[in-house]
Amino acid sequence: MRGRRAEAIFERAIHFRLTSNLNNSKDGIISMNLSIVLSTQPAQFNALAYKGKIAENISKIKALGYDGVELAVRDPGLLNLSELKEILRKNDLPVPAIGTGQAYGEEGLSFTHPNETIRRKAIERVKSHIQLAENFSAVVIIGLVRGKIGSDVDRHQAETWLIEALGECASANKAVKIVIEPINRYETDLINTVTEGMKFLDTLKQENVGLLFDTFHANIEEPSIIESIITAKDRLFHFHIADSNRWYPGAGHIDFRAIFDTLGKINYNGFVSAEIMPMPDADTAAQKTIGYMKNLITEI
């Protein structure tokens, strides 16, 4: 009984932090909450500083000074939810977002696969991510799980399947926000830019679906990173940072000062989450990220 009560108190506290304390931008000055991605299960995807060892890595992320931890989850059914909640409670860390991409990367599930059974599995898997996200007031990320057009499917059919799948997922729980991530052309041919993402949202017509902006992908695809952030504005629900080489911020040529200044001007009040390669190693990458970003925020 006491354990359930403590869990309920923790959930209310996390919800408060995510819905109330994030609104820190004022008159163009930004005080941003920072998180970093942790994969809860082994993964081939290399732009993850931390993988596995959930308790150890969450404690490490807390000690480094991060305000939250974004979880990349292949299959929520493989998680011990009570144990995860307890680890998060002990470290007083919220979960701003749940990633779904490993369902595609490890299992090939996608909303636009030619095989109807695989499309259905992808939808049901993302619904399970939505159920998981509800526990943490987290957004659910739709990255590569949306799939690609491919040689066997034309664009109209792929976009139709994507609209249907996301419509079903968004309607499953209106209280949970879903974010579509524009991803560069070398990884997918569906929604590469913010403009394409905004057009898709207009077609989808689901108020709980918005955009995730990723600086690594934007550096490849957007004519102007700053203008694309302004374009996303009110539909911008989550934000990923990595430098031009997908290393920690400051290791490449992206102008993060201008980016953070713009986030302040549009009153962005969500988390900024590092999805970075573990280079030269995971701990150094995480340390460099938070050191660089906190110094930058202080200076703006």
N, C-alpha and C positions, 0 to 999 in steps of 0.2 A: 504493500500500500504506500509506504513511504517512498519507494523507488518511483512509482508511477506519479506521485505528487511532485517529486523533484523534477521528473521529466517534463511534466506539464508546465511547471514554473519556468524551466529552461526554454521551452518552446515559446511561451508568451514573451520572455525577455528577448529572444532572437527576433521574433516578429516585430517587437517594438523598435529594436535597433535598425532593422531593415526598412521599416516604414516611416520612422520618425527621425532618427538621428542622422540619416543620410543627407538630409536637405541642408547642406552646409555652405553652399555657394551663395554669395551675397554681394551685390553690386560688382559682379565680375571677378570677385576674389574667390578662389576655390580652395576648399579644404577637403581633399578627396580621401575616401576609404580605399585601401589597397588590399588586394588578395592575390593569390597565386594558385595555379592549377595543380592539383594532386590527382593522379590516376589511382583509383581504388583497386584496380586489377592490372595484371601485366598487359602491356600493349606494345604493338609495333610502332605506333606513332611516335616520332622522335621529338616533337615540340612540347615536351612535358618535362619540367624540371624534376618533379618527384613522381615516383611510381611505387605502389605497394607500401608495405610497412606503415599502415595507416596511423597507428598510435604514435609511433616514433616520429613520423614525418609531420603530423599535425602539431606535436609538441615543438618540433624544430621550427615550423612556420610561425607559431606563436612567439617563440623565443626571439626570432629575428625581427619581430615587431609588426608583422602583418595584421591587418584588421579583420581578415576573413580568409576562408579557404574555398576555392571553387573545386568541385568534385567532378572528375571525368569518370563516368560509370558505364561499363559495357552492358551489364545486366543487373538491374536493381535486385532481382531475385537471388543473387549470389551474395548480397550484403547481409550482415547481421545488424539490423537497423537499431536495435536497443543498444548494442555495443558501440556503434558509431555515434549515436546521440550522447552516450555517456562520455566518450572521448572528447567530443566537441564541447560538452558542458564543462568538463574539467579544465579545458583550455580557453573557455569563454570565447569561442570563435563561431561566428555565423557562417552560413553557406549561401553566398549570393547567387550561385548558378550551378546547374547540373548539366554536364556535357553528355552528348549521346553518340558522338562520332565513332566510338569504338564498335558499336553495333554494326556499323558499315565496314570499318577497317579490319575487324577481326572475324566477322561473320558474313559480310556481304549483304546485310539487310539494307534496303532502301525503298523510299516511297515511289520510285520510278523504275523499278526493276521490271523487265518484261514478264517475269513469272508472277502471277497473281498471288500465289501462296507466300512468296517472299515479301511482296508488298504488304500483305495482311500481317505477317510476322513483324514487319517494321513498324506498322501502325500500333500493334498491340505492345510492342516493346517500348515505344515512345510514351504510350499511355501509362506504362509502369514507371517511367521516368517522371511523368507528371505527378503520379501518386507519391513518389519519393520526394519530389520538390515541394509538395504541399506541406510536408513536415517541417520545412526550413524557410518557408516563404521565399523560395528560390525561383529564378527563371529557368526555363528549360531551353537549351541551345539546339537549334536545328542547323547543323553544319553539313557534313558530307552524307549524313543519313538521308538527305533529300535525293541523293543519287546523281546520275548523269543522263544525258540524252542517249548516247550510244548509237551504234549502227542499226540496231533492230527496232528502234522507236523514234518516231519523228517528234519534233519540238512540241507541236500542239498536243499530242497524246501525253508526252511527259509532263507538260505543264498542267494538263487536265488532272492527271493522277496526283500531282503535287498539291493542287488546289483541294482536291477531294480529301486527301490524306491529312493535310494540315487543318482543314475545316473540321474534320472528325476529331482530331486531337484537341484542337482549341475549344471545341464544344464540350469535351469530356469534363472539363473543370474550368469554368470561367474565372475562378479565383487565382489560377496559376497563369503567369505570363510566359509566353513562348517568344523566343527571338530567332529570327532568320539571320544567318551570317553570310554576307556577301564574301565569296571566296574566289581567289584568283583563277584565271583561265586554265592554268596548268593542272589544276586539281578537279575542276568541274566546269561544265558548260551551262550550268543553270544558276543564274543570279550571281553575277560577278561584281556588280557595282551597286552603290547606294541608290542610284537612280532606278536601276532595274528592281532593286528591293522595294523601293517605295511604290513603284508601279504594281508590283506583285501584291503588296499590302492593300492597295486600292481595289484590286480585283478580288482578293480574299474576303475583305470586309469583316474582319474579326478584331474587335477592339483590344483583346488581350494578346494580340500578336504584334510584335514590333521588330526592331533591328538590333543586331549586335554589330558594332563597328570594330574591326581588327586592323591595327596600324600596319601590320606586315602585309596583309592582302591589299589594303588601300594603297600602299606605296607602289604596288605593281599595277593596279587597275585604275585608280582615280586620277583624273587630270589635276585636281587640287584636293589634297587631303582636308584642308581647312574648309573649303566650300562644301565638300561632301558631308562633313560633320554638321555644318549649318543646315544643309538640306534634310538630314535625318532628324535633327532637333527633337520635336515632340514625340517622335516614334523611336527614339533612341533609348532602349531599355538596359543595355549592358555594353561594356567596353573592354576590349582586349588590347594589351600592349606587347609589342616585341619590336626590336629595331629592324632595319632593312635586311639584315642577314639572319633574322630570327633569333639572334642572341639577345642578351639583356639590353634594356634601354641605355644608350650611351656608347654602345659597341659598334654602331653603324652611323648612318647619316640622316635619320629622321629627326625633324625639328620638334621635339616634344614640348619645348617651351611654348611654341605657337599653338600646339594642340591643346595643352592644358589651359592656356589663356582662352582659347575658343570654348572649351568645355565650361569654363566659368561664365563666359558671356551668354551662353545658351541655358545657363542654370541647370546643367546636368547634375543629377543628384543620386546616381547609382554608383556601384563599385567600378574601379579600374582594376582589371585582373591580368596578371602576367602569364601569358601562354608562350613560353620561351624554351629554346633548346638548352639542355643541361651542359652548357659550354662556358668555360673550360671543364667545369664539373657542376653538379646540381647545387651544392651549397654556395659556391662562389657566385654562380648566376643569380641565385635568390638574394644573396647579400648585396651584390652590385645593383640589382634592380631596386630594392627598397631604399638603399642609400642614395642612388641617383634621383629617384622619384621624390623622395621626401625633401631632399635639398632643393629640387626644382620647385616643388609646391611652396616651400618657404620663401623662395625668391620672387615668386609671381605676385 
